[in-house]
Amino acid sequence: MSLQGKVAIVTGGNSGIGMSIVLELAKQGANVVIDFVSHPEATDSLVKQIAALGEQAVGVDANVSKVDDLRMLIAKAVEKFGRLDIMVNNAGVETRTSILDTTEAQYDKVLEINLKSAFFGTQLAAQQMIKQGDGGRIINVTSVHEDWPMPGNTPYCLSKGGMRMLTRTAGVELAPHNILVVGVGPGAVATPINLTTMNDPALLKKLDSAIPLGRMAQPTEIASVVTFLAGPGASYVTATTIFADGGIMQGSPGL
Ligand code: BGC
């Protein structure tokens, strides 16, 4: 197990891609702190699944768009497991609104949950890792839309574009501390964020046909990339994004 004895935090960890990341990290031997804001029963069931794997997990109800909550989240990891090795800034939402109709409240919500949380999550995790003195990994779950426009989802694209530069800049700044900062850019994944598309056969067909691999990803196909990046095999990867998108960003109708 490549992550034996490591301690990880996963924000937005009790559903979607986050839930899968929590399970994959635990399977590799990590103890995991599961951040969540709703559905405590889903967190409880994850904690039980992880106990059955012989690892330990704890759920923490923290709103990562608030810096005080993030501080508390990291303090809980240190209190419970003694240290922090892997910070996964995964929590994310989207409004599917365009430049023309996004409200101030929608803009603030998306930017705070997606980008502000990743910025301060990176800052606070790095401060703890520097105190420990032996490096660490910070993994930002972004999207193909960190670099690829999604018309009708403008605030989301902005937030992911910000995470792209956060990853690059923090990766450079924190390199002297051997803290590696990497982005994981999923394409379309079968999670609650994509339910509208998945429940509309015509829309799903349109999406699948835009993906060279011809299908959406399963959450485990993203979690496995995150787990690799958290482990010893990724010791030279920093300040960049690894895309797991079925080729969607390179898709072409051949015209
Ligand atoms: C978005 C989805 C979108 C997918 C592929 C994801 O980051 O959350 O709404 O379908 O990218 O474009």
py3Dmol code that shows the C-alpha trace and the ligand (Angstrom):
import py3Dmol

protein = """\
ATOM      1  CA  MET A   1       0.000   0.000   0.000  1.00  0.00           C
ATOM      2  CA  SER A   2       1.623   3.179  -1.250  1.00  0.00           C
ATOM      3  CA  LEU A   3       0.091   5.592   1.291  1.00  0.00           C
ATOM      4  CA  GLN A   4       0.540   3.605   4.503  1.00  0.00           C
ATOM      5  CA  GLY A   5       0.688   5.944   7.522  1.00  0.00           C
ATOM      6  CA  LYS A   6      -0.157   9.068   5.496  1.00  0.00           C
ATOM      7  CA  VAL A   7      -2.891  11.475   6.578  1.00  0.00           C
ATOM      8  CA  ALA A   8      -5.181  13.030   3.974  1.00  0.00           C
ATOM      9  CA  ILE A   9      -7.991  15.582   3.937  1.00  0.00           C
ATOM     10  CA  VAL A  10     -10.550  15.505   1.122  1.00  0.00           C
ATOM     11  CA  THR A  11     -12.891  18.496   0.860  1.00  0.00           C
ATOM     12  CA  GLY A  12     -16.359  17.713  -0.432  1.00  0.00           C
ATOM     13  CA  GLY A  13     -15.512  14.142   0.497  1.00  0.00           C
ATOM     14  CA  ASN A  14     -18.879  12.444   0.990  1.00  0.00           C
ATOM     15  CA  SER A  15     -20.225  12.468  -2.561  1.00  0.00           C
ATOM     16  CA  GLY A  16     -19.237  12.319  -6.221  1.00  0.00           C
ATOM     17  CA  ILE A  17     -15.550  12.324  -7.126  1.00  0.00           C
ATOM     18  CA  GLY A  18     -14.618  13.255  -3.528  1.00  0.00           C
ATOM     19  CA  MET A  19     -16.189  10.107  -2.106  1.00  0.00           C
ATOM     20  CA  SER A  20     -14.287   7.980  -4.576  1.00  0.00           C
ATOM     21  CA  ILE A  21     -11.027   9.762  -3.710  1.00  0.00           C
ATOM     22  CA  VAL A  22     -11.623   9.114  -0.002  1.00  0.00           C
ATOM     23  CA  LEU A  23     -12.077   5.387  -0.636  1.00  0.00           C
ATOM     24  CA  GLU A  24      -9.095   5.036  -2.982  1.00  0.00           C
ATOM     25  CA  LEU A  25      -6.760   6.869  -0.566  1.00  0.00           C
ATOM     26  CA  ALA A  26      -7.940   4.635   2.283  1.00  0.00           C
ATOM     27  CA  LYS A  27      -7.414   1.511   0.147  1.00  0.00           C
ATOM     28  CA  GLN A  28      -3.790   2.615  -0.245  1.00  0.00           C
ATOM     29  CA  GLY A  29      -3.419   2.827   3.533  1.00  0.00           C
ATOM     30  CA  ALA A  30      -4.070   6.515   4.262  1.00  0.00           C
ATOM     31  CA  ASN A  31      -6.077   7.782   7.207  1.00  0.00           C
ATOM     32  CA  VAL A  32      -8.634  10.200   5.839  1.00  0.00           C
ATOM     33  CA  VAL A  33     -10.475  13.266   7.084  1.00  0.00           C
ATOM     34  CA  ILE A  34     -13.731  13.605   5.172  1.00  0.00           C
ATOM     35  CA  ASP A  35     -14.969  17.168   4.887  1.00  0.00           C
ATOM     36  CA  PHE A  36     -18.706  17.551   4.203  1.00  0.00           C
ATOM     37  CA  VAL A  37     -21.555  20.077   4.531  1.00  0.00           C
ATOM     38  CA  SER A  38     -24.653  17.919   4.091  1.00  0.00           C
ATOM     39  CA  HIS A  39     -25.791  14.269   4.258  1.00  0.00           C
ATOM     40  CA  PRO A  40     -23.996  13.237   7.478  1.00  0.00           C
ATOM     41  CA  GLU A  41     -25.370   9.719   6.951  1.00  0.00           C
ATOM     42  CA  ALA A  42     -23.281   9.393   3.770  1.00  0.00           C
ATOM     43  CA  THR A  43     -20.191  10.379   5.770  1.00  0.00           C
ATOM     44  CA  ASP A  44     -21.015   7.862   8.501  1.00  0.00           C
ATOM     45  CA  SER A  45     -21.354   5.075   5.986  1.00  0.00           C
ATOM     46  CA  LEU A  46     -18.000   5.992   4.387  1.00  0.00           C
ATOM     47  CA  VAL A  47     -16.295   6.015   7.799  1.00  0.00           C
ATOM     48  CA  LYS A  48     -17.666   2.490   8.365  1.00  0.00           C
ATOM     49  CA  GLN A  49     -16.497   1.265   4.950  1.00  0.00           C
ATOM     50  CA  ILE A  50     -13.014   2.570   5.688  1.00  0.00           C
ATOM     51  CA  ALA A  51     -12.948   0.939   9.123  1.00  0.00           C
ATOM     52  CA  ALA A  52     -13.763  -2.331   7.347  1.00  0.00           C
ATOM     53  CA  LEU A  53     -10.635  -1.790   5.214  1.00  0.00           C
ATOM     54  CA  GLY A  54      -8.617  -1.538   8.426  1.00  0.00           C
ATOM     55  CA  GLU A  55      -7.978   2.192   8.101  1.00  0.00           C
ATOM     56  CA  GLN A  56      -9.344   5.127  10.057  1.00  0.00           C
ATOM     57  CA  ALA A  57     -11.462   8.001   8.843  1.00  0.00           C
ATOM     58  CA  VAL A  58     -13.274  10.845  10.501  1.00  0.00           C
ATOM     59  CA  GLY A  59     -15.976  13.157   9.159  1.00  0.00           C
ATOM     60  CA  VAL A  60     -15.780  16.914   9.783  1.00  0.00           C
ATOM     61  CA  ASP A  61     -18.687  19.227   9.029  1.00  0.00           C
ATOM     62  CA  ALA A  62     -16.879  22.287   7.613  1.00  0.00           C
ATOM     63  CA  ASN A  63     -17.888  24.893   5.043  1.00  0.00           C
ATOM     64  CA  VAL A  64     -14.676  25.290   3.073  1.00  0.00           C
ATOM     65  CA  SER A  65     -15.682  28.669   1.701  1.00  0.00           C
ATOM     66  CA  LYS A  66     -15.022  30.004   5.242  1.00  0.00           C
ATOM     67  CA  VAL A  67     -11.364  30.294   6.224  1.00  0.00           C
ATOM     68  CA  ASP A  68     -12.176  29.654   9.902  1.00  0.00           C
ATOM     69  CA  ASP A  69     -13.836  26.360   8.974  1.00  0.00           C
ATOM     70  CA  LEU A  70     -10.809  25.353   6.898  1.00  0.00           C
ATOM     71  CA  ARG A  71      -8.554  26.164   9.843  1.00  0.00           C
ATOM     72  CA  MET A  72     -10.729  23.967  12.050  1.00  0.00           C
ATOM     73  CA  LEU A  73     -10.651  21.170   9.441  1.00  0.00           C
ATOM     74  CA  ILE A  74      -6.860  21.084   9.380  1.00  0.00           C
ATOM     75  CA  ALA A  75      -6.681  21.340  13.177  1.00  0.00           C
ATOM     76  CA  LYS A  76      -9.002  18.305  13.420  1.00  0.00           C
ATOM     77  CA  ALA A  77      -6.732  16.265  11.121  1.00  0.00           C
ATOM     78  CA  VAL A  78      -3.709  17.099  13.270  1.00  0.00           C
ATOM     79  CA  GLU A  79      -5.608  16.459  16.507  1.00  0.00           C
ATOM     80  CA  LYS A  80      -6.919  13.090  15.338  1.00  0.00           C
ATOM     81  CA  PHE A  81      -3.978  11.745  13.294  1.00  0.00           C
ATOM     82  CA  GLY A  82      -1.014  13.911  14.369  1.00  0.00           C
ATOM     83  CA  ARG A  83      -0.120  15.404  10.958  1.00  0.00           C
ATOM     84  CA  LEU A  84      -1.215  16.234   7.417  1.00  0.00           C
ATOM     85  CA  ASP A  85       0.474  14.795   4.303  1.00  0.00           C
ATOM     86  CA  ILE A  86      -2.107  15.114   1.531  1.00  0.00           C
ATOM     87  CA  MET A  87      -4.608  17.925   1.014  1.00  0.00           C
ATOM     88  CA  VAL A  88      -7.190  17.342  -1.713  1.00  0.00           C
ATOM     89  CA  ASN A  89      -9.093  20.526  -2.580  1.00  0.00           C
ATOM     90  CA  ASN A  90     -12.025  18.842  -4.270  1.00  0.00           C
ATOM     91  CA  ALA A  91     -15.217  20.640  -3.181  1.00  0.00           C
ATOM     92  CA  GLY A  92     -16.951  22.190  -6.163  1.00  0.00           C
ATOM     93  CA  VAL A  93     -20.274  23.434  -7.481  1.00  0.00           C
ATOM     94  CA  GLU A  94     -21.560  24.907 -10.716  1.00  0.00           C
ATOM     95  CA  THR A  95     -24.579  27.055 -11.610  1.00  0.00           C
ATOM     96  CA  ARG A  96     -24.703  26.516 -15.373  1.00  0.00           C
ATOM     97  CA  THR A  97     -25.331  30.215 -15.876  1.00  0.00           C
ATOM     98  CA  SER A  98     -23.966  32.438 -18.606  1.00  0.00           C
ATOM     99  CA  ILE A  99     -22.168  35.765 -18.524  1.00  0.00           C
ATOM    100  CA  LEU A 100     -25.552  37.390 -19.291  1.00  0.00           C
ATOM    101  CA  ASP A 101     -27.629  35.944 -16.474  1.00  0.00           C
ATOM    102  CA  THR A 102     -25.328  35.084 -13.558  1.00  0.00           C
ATOM    103  CA  THR A 103     -26.370  36.876 -10.371  1.00  0.00           C
ATOM    104  CA  GLU A 104     -23.972  38.288  -7.801  1.00  0.00           C
ATOM    105  CA  ALA A 105     -25.034  35.577  -5.332  1.00  0.00           C
ATOM    106  CA  GLN A 106     -24.342  32.801  -7.876  1.00  0.00           C
ATOM    107  CA  TYR A 107     -20.973  34.302  -8.761  1.00  0.00           C
ATOM    108  CA  ASP A 108     -19.921  34.584  -5.104  1.00  0.00           C
ATOM    109  CA  LYS A 109     -21.084  31.058  -4.292  1.00  0.00           C
ATOM    110  CA  VAL A 110     -19.166  29.375  -7.124  1.00  0.00           C
ATOM    111  CA  LEU A 111     -15.997  31.416  -6.670  1.00  0.00           C
ATOM    112  CA  GLU A 112     -15.995  30.917  -2.892  1.00  0.00           C
ATOM    113  CA  ILE A 113     -16.677  27.183  -2.848  1.00  0.00           C
ATOM    114  CA  ASN A 114     -14.407  26.326  -5.767  1.00  0.00           C
ATOM    115  CA  LEU A 115     -11.552  28.845  -5.745  1.00  0.00           C
ATOM    116  CA  LYS A 116     -11.374  30.622  -2.375  1.00  0.00           C
ATOM    117  CA  SER A 117     -11.515  27.248  -0.607  1.00  0.00           C
ATOM    118  CA  ALA A 118      -8.669  25.893  -2.747  1.00  0.00           C
ATOM    119  CA  PHE A 119      -6.567  29.025  -2.189  1.00  0.00           C
ATOM    120  CA  PHE A 120      -6.893  29.008   1.602  1.00  0.00           C
ATOM    121  CA  GLY A 121      -6.908  25.204   1.749  1.00  0.00           C
ATOM    122  CA  THR A 122      -3.531  25.307  -0.018  1.00  0.00           C
ATOM    123  CA  GLN A 123      -2.244  28.073   2.244  1.00  0.00           C
ATOM    124  CA  LEU A 124      -3.266  26.422   5.512  1.00  0.00           C
ATOM    125  CA  ALA A 125      -2.189  22.925   4.460  1.00  0.00           C
ATOM    126  CA  ALA A 126       1.194  24.260   3.341  1.00  0.00           C
ATOM    127  CA  GLN A 127       1.695  26.068   6.669  1.00  0.00           C
ATOM    128  CA  GLN A 128       1.089  22.782   8.513  1.00  0.00           C
ATOM    129  CA  MET A 129       3.351  20.813   6.147  1.00  0.00           C
ATOM    130  CA  ILE A 130       6.158  23.365   6.518  1.00  0.00           C
ATOM    131  CA  LYS A 131       5.856  23.034  10.304  1.00  0.00           C
ATOM    132  CA  GLN A 132       6.247  19.244   9.959  1.00  0.00           C
ATOM    133  CA  GLY A 133       9.294  19.798   7.753  1.00  0.00           C
ATOM    134  CA  ASP A 134       9.062  16.841   5.381  1.00  0.00           C
ATOM    135  CA  GLY A 135       7.060  18.060   2.423  1.00  0.00           C
ATOM    136  CA  GLY A 136       3.584  17.125   1.306  1.00  0.00           C
ATOM    137  CA  ARG A 137       1.135  16.917  -1.565  1.00  0.00           C
ATOM    138  CA  ILE A 138      -1.636  19.343  -2.437  1.00  0.00           C
ATOM    139  CA  ILE A 139      -4.007  18.172  -5.142  1.00  0.00           C
ATOM    140  CA  ASN A 140      -6.542  20.524  -6.666  1.00  0.00           C
ATOM    141  CA  VAL A 141      -9.431  18.855  -8.443  1.00  0.00           C
ATOM    142  CA  THR A 142     -10.106  21.274 -11.283  1.00  0.00           C
ATOM    143  CA  SER A 143     -11.743  20.447 -14.608  1.00  0.00           C
ATOM    144  CA  VAL A 144     -11.132  20.497 -18.324  1.00  0.00           C
ATOM    145  CA  HIS A 145     -12.798  23.880 -17.919  1.00  0.00           C
ATOM    146  CA  GLU A 146      -9.687  25.314 -16.276  1.00  0.00           C
ATOM    147  CA  ASP A 147      -8.593  25.845 -19.887  1.00  0.00           C
ATOM    148  CA  TRP A 148     -11.551  25.074 -22.122  1.00  0.00           C
ATOM    149  CA  PRO A 149     -14.628  27.312 -22.315  1.00  0.00           C
ATOM    150  CA  MET A 150     -18.014  25.919 -21.358  1.00  0.00           C
ATOM    151  CA  PRO A 151     -20.533  28.462 -22.674  1.00  0.00           C
ATOM    152  CA  GLY A 152     -23.377  28.789 -20.202  1.00  0.00           C
ATOM    153  CA  ASN A 153     -21.193  27.909 -17.203  1.00  0.00           C
ATOM    154  CA  THR A 154     -19.098  31.066 -16.900  1.00  0.00           C
ATOM    155  CA  PRO A 155     -18.530  31.364 -13.125  1.00  0.00           C
ATOM    156  CA  TYR A 156     -17.472  27.707 -13.016  1.00  0.00           C
ATOM    157  CA  CYS A 157     -14.935  28.226 -15.831  1.00  0.00           C
ATOM    158  CA  LEU A 158     -13.576  31.300 -14.033  1.00  0.00           C
ATOM    159  CA  SER A 159     -13.160  29.405 -10.786  1.00  0.00           C
ATOM    160  CA  LYS A 160     -11.387  26.506 -12.502  1.00  0.00           C
ATOM    161  CA  GLY A 161      -9.156  28.869 -14.470  1.00  0.00           C
ATOM    162  CA  GLY A 162      -8.192  30.411 -11.129  1.00  0.00           C
ATOM    163  CA  MET A 163      -7.397  26.972  -9.728  1.00  0.00           C
ATOM    164  CA  ARG A 164      -5.153  26.352 -12.730  1.00  0.00           C
ATOM    165  CA  MET A 165      -3.011  29.387 -11.869  1.00  0.00           C
ATOM    166  CA  LEU A 166      -3.202  28.647  -8.142  1.00  0.00           C
ATOM    167  CA  THR A 167      -1.727  25.212  -8.884  1.00  0.00           C
ATOM    168  CA  ARG A 168       1.048  26.604 -11.036  1.00  0.00           C
ATOM    169  CA  THR A 169       1.974  29.536  -8.811  1.00  0.00           C
ATOM    170  CA  ALA A 170       1.714  27.728  -5.473  1.00  0.00           C
ATOM    171  CA  GLY A 171       3.602  24.789  -7.005  1.00  0.00           C
ATOM    172  CA  VAL A 172       6.521  27.086  -7.759  1.00  0.00           C
ATOM    173  CA  GLU A 173       6.363  28.943  -4.447  1.00  0.00           C
ATOM    174  CA  LEU A 174       6.169  25.789  -2.351  1.00  0.00           C
ATOM    175  CA  ALA A 175       8.699  23.691  -4.289  1.00  0.00           C
ATOM    176  CA  PRO A 176      11.589  24.623  -1.954  1.00  0.00           C
ATOM    177  CA  HIS A 177       9.603  22.944   0.852  1.00  0.00           C
ATOM    178  CA  ASN A 178       9.117  19.798  -1.235  1.00  0.00           C
ATOM    179  CA  ILE A 179       5.376  20.452  -1.228  1.00  0.00           C
ATOM    180  CA  LEU A 180       4.077  19.369  -4.624  1.00  0.00           C
ATOM    181  CA  VAL A 181       0.961  21.101  -5.943  1.00  0.00           C
ATOM    182  CA  VAL A 182      -0.828  19.378  -8.791  1.00  0.00           C
ATOM    183  CA  GLY A 183      -4.168  19.769 -10.526  1.00  0.00           C
ATOM    184  CA  VAL A 184      -6.348  16.907 -11.693  1.00  0.00           C
ATOM    185  CA  GLY A 185      -8.624  17.940 -14.550  1.00  0.00           C
ATOM    186  CA  PRO A 186     -11.567  15.599 -15.056  1.00  0.00           C
ATOM    187  CA  GLY A 187     -13.815  15.738 -18.097  1.00  0.00           C
ATOM    188  CA  ALA A 188     -17.424  14.629 -17.751  1.00  0.00           C
ATOM    189  CA  VAL A 189     -17.843  12.267 -14.808  1.00  0.00           C
ATOM    190  CA  ALA A 190     -20.917  10.303 -13.727  1.00  0.00           C
ATOM    191  CA  THR A 191     -21.603  12.214 -10.486  1.00  0.00           C
ATOM    192  CA  PRO A 192     -24.458  14.308  -9.063  1.00  0.00           C
ATOM    193  CA  ILE A 193     -23.039  17.497 -10.697  1.00  0.00           C
ATOM    194  CA  ASN A 194     -23.937  15.991 -14.108  1.00  0.00           C
ATOM    195  CA  LEU A 195     -27.370  14.563 -13.244  1.00  0.00           C
ATOM    196  CA  THR A 196     -29.242  16.938 -15.547  1.00  0.00           C
ATOM    197  CA  THR A 197     -27.229  15.686 -18.510  1.00  0.00           C
ATOM    198  CA  MET A 198     -27.347  12.048 -17.446  1.00  0.00           C
ATOM    199  CA  ASN A 199     -31.150  12.183 -17.093  1.00  0.00           C
ATOM    200  CA  ASP A 200     -31.656  13.638 -20.584  1.00  0.00           C
ATOM    201  CA  PRO A 201     -30.945  10.963 -23.246  1.00  0.00           C
ATOM    202  CA  ALA A 202     -30.505  13.498 -26.072  1.00  0.00           C
ATOM    203  CA  LEU A 203     -28.079  15.613 -24.059  1.00  0.00           C
ATOM    204  CA  LEU A 204     -26.161  12.548 -22.880  1.00  0.00           C
ATOM    205  CA  LYS A 205     -25.817  11.316 -26.468  1.00  0.00           C
ATOM    206  CA  LYS A 206     -24.483  14.727 -27.524  1.00  0.00           C
ATOM    207  CA  LEU A 207     -21.970  14.698 -24.673  1.00  0.00           C
ATOM    208  CA  ASP A 208     -20.835  11.089 -25.277  1.00  0.00           C
ATOM    209  CA  SER A 209     -20.308  11.768 -28.962  1.00  0.00           C
ATOM    210  CA  ALA A 210     -18.043  14.738 -28.116  1.00  0.00           C
ATOM    211  CA  ILE A 211     -15.764  12.464 -26.087  1.00  0.00           C
ATOM    212  CA  PRO A 212     -13.190  10.484 -28.112  1.00  0.00           C
ATOM    213  CA  LEU A 213     -13.515   7.563 -25.654  1.00  0.00           C
ATOM    214  CA  GLY A 214     -17.272   7.784 -26.229  1.00  0.00           C
ATOM    215  CA  ARG A 215     -18.450   7.779 -22.598  1.00  0.00           C
ATOM    216  CA  MET A 216     -18.382   9.662 -19.316  1.00  0.00           C
ATOM    217  CA  ALA A 217     -15.833   8.670 -16.675  1.00  0.00           C
ATOM    218  CA  GLN A 218     -16.663   6.780 -13.524  1.00  0.00           C
ATOM    219  CA  PRO A 219     -15.518   8.597 -10.353  1.00  0.00           C
ATOM    220  CA  THR A 220     -12.955   5.850  -9.627  1.00  0.00           C
ATOM    221  CA  GLU A 221     -11.191   6.717 -12.910  1.00  0.00           C
ATOM    222  CA  ILE A 222     -10.451  10.167 -11.481  1.00  0.00           C
ATOM    223  CA  ALA A 223      -9.732   8.965  -7.933  1.00  0.00           C
ATOM    224  CA  SER A 224      -7.039   6.599  -9.230  1.00  0.00           C
ATOM    225  CA  VAL A 225      -5.183   9.574 -10.759  1.00  0.00           C
ATOM    226  CA  VAL A 226      -5.430  11.523  -7.504  1.00  0.00           C
ATOM    227  CA  THR A 227      -4.122   8.513  -5.568  1.00  0.00           C
ATOM    228  CA  PHE A 228      -1.175   8.147  -7.949  1.00  0.00           C
ATOM    229  CA  LEU A 229      -0.353  11.847  -7.536  1.00  0.00           C
ATOM    230  CA  ALA A 230      -0.465  11.478  -3.745  1.00  0.00           C
ATOM    231  CA  GLY A 231       2.004   8.584  -3.826  1.00  0.00           C
ATOM    232  CA  PRO A 232       5.736   7.914  -4.276  1.00  0.00           C
ATOM    233  CA  GLY A 233       5.493   7.452  -8.066  1.00  0.00           C
ATOM    234  CA  ALA A 234       4.601  11.122  -8.557  1.00  0.00           C
ATOM    235  CA  SER A 235       7.542  12.663  -6.685  1.00  0.00           C
ATOM    236  CA  TYR A 236       8.607  14.807  -9.670  1.00  0.00           C
ATOM    237  CA  VAL A 237       5.183  16.109 -10.719  1.00  0.00           C
ATOM    238  CA  THR A 238       4.311  19.640  -9.625  1.00  0.00           C
ATOM    239  CA  ALA A 239       2.855  22.974 -10.773  1.00  0.00           C
ATOM    240  CA  THR A 240       0.863  21.358 -13.571  1.00  0.00           C
ATOM    241  CA  THR A 241      -2.444  19.637 -14.294  1.00  0.00           C
ATOM    242  CA  ILE A 242      -3.021  16.021 -15.265  1.00  0.00           C
ATOM    243  CA  PHE A 243      -6.168  15.715 -17.351  1.00  0.00           C
ATOM    244  CA  ALA A 244      -8.337  12.602 -17.240  1.00  0.00           C
ATOM    245  CA  ASP A 245     -10.956  13.547 -19.784  1.00  0.00           C
ATOM    246  CA  GLY A 246     -11.339  10.729 -22.291  1.00  0.00           C
ATOM    247  CA  GLY A 247      -9.738  13.064 -24.835  1.00  0.00           C
ATOM    248  CA  ILE A 248     -12.602  15.577 -24.776  1.00  0.00           C
ATOM    249  CA  MET A 249     -10.344  18.626 -24.913  1.00  0.00           C
ATOM    250  CA  GLN A 250      -8.713  17.377 -28.128  1.00  0.00           C
ATOM    251  CA  GLY A 251     -11.953  16.226 -29.776  1.00  0.00           C
ATOM    252  CA  SER A 252     -12.455  17.225 -33.363  1.00  0.00           C
ATOM    253  CA  PRO A 253     -15.242  16.530 -35.875  1.00  0.00           C
ATOM    254  CA  GLY A 254     -12.516  16.097 -38.516  1.00  0.00           C
ATOM    255  CA  LEU A 255     -13.521  19.176 -40.457  1.00  0.00           C
TER     256      LEU A 255
END
"""
ligand_1 = """\
12
BGC
C -18.560 20.042 -15.526
C -19.678 19.380 -16.284
C -19.302 19.184 -17.756
C -17.963 18.488 -17.849
C -17.482 18.283 -19.304
C -17.274 19.293 -15.759
O -16.230 19.931 -15.105
O -18.861 20.034 -14.142
O -20.840 20.169 -16.171
O -20.278 18.387 -18.409
O -17.000 19.233 -17.150
O -17.583 19.429 -20.076
"""
view = py3Dmol.view(width=600, height=400)
view.addModel(protein, "pdb")
view.setStyle({"model": 0}, {"cartoon": {"style": "trace"}})
view.addModel(ligand_1, "xyz")
view.setStyle({"model": 1}, {"stick": {}})
view.zoomTo()
view.show()
